[in-house]
C-alpha cells in the first residue's frame, strides 16, 4: 500500500471528472496495477473498480481472487488508514467511499 498524500482528494476528484487513472503502472493513489509476475495488483485493481463505481465489495473480492476482508482493509486504508485497528505505518488517503444502489461502492467527494 502507499501512504496518503494531501493532494489525493483533489486528484480523485479529477479522476472522476476525467478518468486517466494509470501512470507508470500505478493508480493516481500510488497502488500498483500489475505485479512483476504480470498478475493484477490487488490495491490498484480495487482503486480502479471503486473509481468506476459499478462493483460491490463481494464483486471486487472475486475479481482480485481474495477475501471480502482484504477488500474492506484496502477500503479502510483509502479512508482512515486504520484497517481493523492495525497500524501499518501507512498514512490514510482520507477519501470517502459510499455504498449506493445494489451495494455498489464509489468514491464520494461531496
Backbone as numpy.savetxt, mean C-alpha at the origin, in Angstrom:
# Nx Ny Nz CAx CAy CAz Cx Cy Cz
9.70 -2.97 3.79 8.86 -1.78 3.79 9.73 -0.55 3.79
9.17 0.51 3.32 9.88 1.79 3.32 9.34 2.66 4.44
10.11 3.66 4.81 9.65 4.62 5.80 8.83 5.71 5.13
7.83 6.18 5.85 7.01 7.26 5.33 7.79 8.55 5.22
7.33 9.39 4.30 7.96 10.69 4.07 6.88 11.76 4.12
7.25 12.98 4.47 6.25 14.07 4.56 5.45 14.26 3.27
6.05 13.99 2.14 5.38 14.23 0.86 4.47 13.07 0.41
4.36 12.00 1.19 3.55 10.84 0.78 2.10 11.21 0.51
1.51 12.07 1.35 0.10 12.43 1.15 -0.08 13.14 -0.18
0.76 14.13 -0.45 0.66 14.90 -1.70 0.94 14.01 -2.91
1.95 13.14 -2.79 2.26 12.23 -3.90 1.12 11.25 -4.17
0.45 10.78 -3.11 -0.68 9.88 -3.29 -1.85 10.62 -3.94
-2.07 11.84 -3.53 -3.12 12.66 -4.15 -2.84 12.79 -5.65
-1.60 13.06 -6.02 -1.23 13.18 -7.43 -1.43 11.86 -8.17
-1.14 10.74 -7.52 -1.33 9.44 -8.15 -2.80 9.16 -8.42
-3.66 9.60 -7.52 -5.10 9.39 -7.72 -5.61 10.22 -8.89
-5.03 11.40 -9.10 -5.48 12.27 -10.19 -4.83 11.89 -11.52
-3.56 11.54 -11.50 -2.80 11.21 -12.71 -1.92 10.00 -12.44
-2.50 8.80 -12.46 -1.73 7.60 -12.08 -0.48 7.38 -12.95
0.63 7.26 -12.28 1.90 6.88 -12.86 2.73 6.35 -11.70
2.27 5.23 -11.11 2.74 4.84 -9.79 4.10 4.15 -9.70
4.74 3.81 -10.82 5.97 3.02 -10.74 7.13 3.79 -11.37
8.23 3.85 -10.64 9.45 4.46 -11.13 10.61 3.63 -10.60
11.45 3.16 -11.51 12.62 2.35 -11.12 12.25 1.18 -10.22
11.19 0.48 -10.58 10.74 -0.73 -9.88 10.20 -0.47 -8.47
9.84 0.76 -8.17 9.25 1.06 -6.87 8.00 1.89 -7.06
7.05 1.72 -6.13 5.86 2.56 -6.16 6.23 3.95 -5.67
5.33 4.89 -5.82 5.55 6.25 -5.34 5.79 6.28 -3.84
5.48 5.18 -3.13 5.71 5.10 -1.69 7.01 4.36 -1.34
7.74 3.94 -2.37 9.04 3.32 -2.14 9.02 1.81 -1.96
7.89 1.16 -2.25 7.80 -0.30 -2.10 8.08 -0.98 -3.43
8.87 -2.04 -3.37 9.30 -2.76 -4.56 8.13 -3.39 -5.31
8.13 -3.26 -6.63 7.08 -3.84 -7.47 7.45 -5.27 -7.88
8.71 -5.49 -8.23 9.20 -6.82 -8.59 10.39 -7.16 -7.73
10.44 -8.39 -7.25 11.59 -8.86 -6.49 12.71 -9.24 -7.46
13.89 -9.47 -6.93 15.04 -9.84 -7.76 14.79 -11.14 -8.53
13.98 -12.02 -7.96 13.69 -13.29 -8.64 12.56 -13.17 -9.66
12.05 -11.95 -9.86 11.01 -11.72 -10.85 9.59 -11.84 -10.33
9.42 -12.28 -9.09 8.08 -12.37 -8.52 7.60 -10.99 -8.11
6.31 -10.85 -7.96 5.74 -9.57 -7.55 6.14 -9.24 -6.12
6.52 -8.00 -5.88 6.78 -7.54 -4.53 5.45 -7.34 -3.82
5.32 -7.86 -2.62 4.03 -7.80 -1.93 3.63 -6.37 -1.58
4.54 -5.61 -0.99 4.20 -4.24 -0.60 3.81 -3.39 -1.80
4.57 -3.47 -2.86 4.27 -2.72 -4.07 2.95 -3.12 -4.69
2.67 -4.42 -4.71 1.41 -4.91 -5.27 0.24 -4.40 -4.44
0.38 -4.41 -3.13 -0.69 -3.90 -2.27 -0.90 -2.41 -2.55
0.18 -1.63 -2.62 0.05 -0.19 -2.92 -0.76 0.02 -4.19
-0.41 -0.71 -5.24 -1.06 -0.53 -6.54 -2.53 -0.93 -6.50
-2.84 -2.00 -5.79 -4.23 -2.46 -5.72 -5.08 -1.50 -4.90
-4.52 -0.94 -3.83 -5.27 0.06 -3.05 -5.46 1.32 -3.89
-4.45 1.71 -4.65 -4.57 2.88 -5.52 -5.71 2.70 -6.52
-5.86 1.49 -7.07 -6.95 1.22 -8.01 -8.31 1.30 -7.33
-8.38 0.92 -6.06 -9.63 1.00 -5.31 -10.69 -0.01 -5.71
-10.29 -1.09 -6.35 -11.24 -2.09 -6.85 -11.19 -3.42 -6.11
-10.40 -3.52 -5.05 -10.13 -4.81 -4.43 -10.42 -4.80 -2.94
-10.88 -5.94 -2.45 -11.06 -6.13 -1.01 -9.75 -6.65 -0.43
-9.65 -6.65 0.88 -8.46 -7.17 1.54 -8.25 -8.63 1.18
-9.31 -9.42 1.14 -9.16 -10.85 0.81 -8.72 -11.03 -0.64
-9.19 -10.19 -1.54 -8.76 -10.28 -2.94 -7.27 -9.93 -3.08
-6.84 -8.95 -2.32 -5.42 -8.58 -2.34 -4.57 -9.72 -1.79
-5.03 -10.32 -0.69 -4.30 -11.44 -0.09 -4.14 -12.58 -1.10
-5.19 -12.87 -1.84 -5.09 -13.94 -2.86 -4.10 -13.56 -3.95
-4.12 -12.29 -4.37 -3.22 -11.84 -5.44 -1.76 -11.98 -5.03
-1.44 -11.62 -3.78 -0.04 -11.70 -3.34 0.30 -13.07 -2.76
-0.68 -13.97 -2.78 -0.47 -15.34 -2.29 0.03 -15.35 -0.84
-0.69 -14.58 -0.02 -0.34 -14.50 1.39 -1.61 -14.35 2.20
-1.47 -14.05 3.48 -2.60 -14.01 4.39 -3.26 -12.63 4.45
-4.48 -12.62 4.93 -5.17 -11.36 5.19 -4.38 -10.55 6.21
-3.78 -11.23 7.18 -2.99 -10.53 8.20 -1.81 -9.78 7.55
-1.19 -10.37 6.57 -0.07 -9.70 5.88 -0.55 -8.41 5.21
-1.70 -8.49 4.56 -2.27 -7.30 3.91 -2.62 -6.26 4.96
-3.28 -6.67 6.02 -3.66 -5.73 7.08 -2.44 -5.07 7.70
-1.35 -5.83 7.87 -0.12 -5.25 8.42 0.43 -4.17 7.49
0.41 -4.43 6.18 0.91 -3.42 5.24 -0.01 -2.20 5.23
-1.31 -2.42 5.29 -2.25 -1.29 5.34 -2.01 -0.46 6.59
-1.72 -1.11 7.68 -1.42 -0.40 8.92 -0.14 0.42 8.76
0.86 -0.15 8.10 2.10 0.58 7.82 1.82 1.83 6.97
0.92 1.69 6.01 0.58 2.84 5.17 -0.12 3.93 5.97
-0.78 3.53 7.06 -1.55 4.49 7.85 -0.78 4.96 9.08
-0.63 4.11 10.07 -0.01 4.53 11.34 1.37 3.94 11.57
1.71 2.89 10.85 3.03 2.30 10.96 3.23 1.36 12.12
2.20 1.07 12.88 2.35 0.24 14.07 1.49 -1.01 13.94
1.81 -1.86 12.99 1.01 -3.06 12.73 1.04 -4.00 13.92
-0.14 -4.29 14.44 -0.33 -5.23 15.55 0.56 -4.94 16.75
0.82 -3.66 16.97 1.60 -3.26 18.13 3.09 -3.54 18.01
3.54 -3.99 16.82 4.95 -4.28 16.62 5.62 -3.02 16.07
6.71 -2.63 16.65 7.43 -1.48 16.14 8.55 -1.99 15.26
8.47 -1.72 13.98 9.45 -2.21 13.03 10.57 -1.20 12.81
10.40 0.01 13.30 11.37 1.05 13.05 11.07 1.84 11.79
10.09 1.38 11.02 9.70 2.09 9.81 8.70 3.18 10.16
8.89 4.33 9.59 7.95 5.42 9.81 6.69 5.17 9.00
5.53 5.53 9.54 4.29 5.34 8.79 4.20 6.32 7.63
3.39 5.96 6.65 3.16 6.86 5.52 2.06 7.88 5.82
1.32 7.65 6.89 0.27 8.58 7.37 -0.81 8.85 6.32
-1.19 7.80 5.62 -2.27 7.90 4.64 -3.54 7.33 5.24
-4.67 7.72 4.70 -5.95 7.16 5.15 -6.45 6.17 4.10
-6.94 5.05 4.59 -7.52 4.03 3.72 -8.93 3.77 4.22
-9.87 3.74 3.29 -11.27 3.51 3.66 -11.81 2.30 2.91
-12.84 1.72 3.50 -13.53 0.59 2.88 -14.83 1.10 2.29
-15.03 0.81 1.01 -16.23 1.27 0.33 -17.18 0.13 0.02
-17.90 0.29 -1.07 -18.89 -0.70 -1.50 -18.22 -2.06 -1.71
-18.91 -3.11 -1.30 -18.41 -4.48 -1.46 -17.05 -4.70 -0.79
-16.78 -3.95 0.28 -15.53 -4.07 1.04 -14.27 -3.72 0.25
-14.41 -2.99 -0.84 -13.25 -2.56 -1.62 -12.55 -1.45 -0.87
-11.22 -1.50 -0.83 -10.47 -0.48 -0.08 -9.77 0.46 -1.04
-9.59 1.70 -0.57 -8.95 2.72 -1.39 -8.36 3.80 -0.50
-7.46 4.56 -1.07 -6.90 5.71 -0.36 -7.98 6.79 -0.25
-7.98 7.48 0.88 -8.91 8.59 1.11 -8.08 9.80 1.51
-8.23 10.87 0.76 -7.42 12.06 1.02 -8.25 13.27 1.41
-9.51 13.04 1.76 -10.42 14.13 2.06 -10.26 14.81 3.34
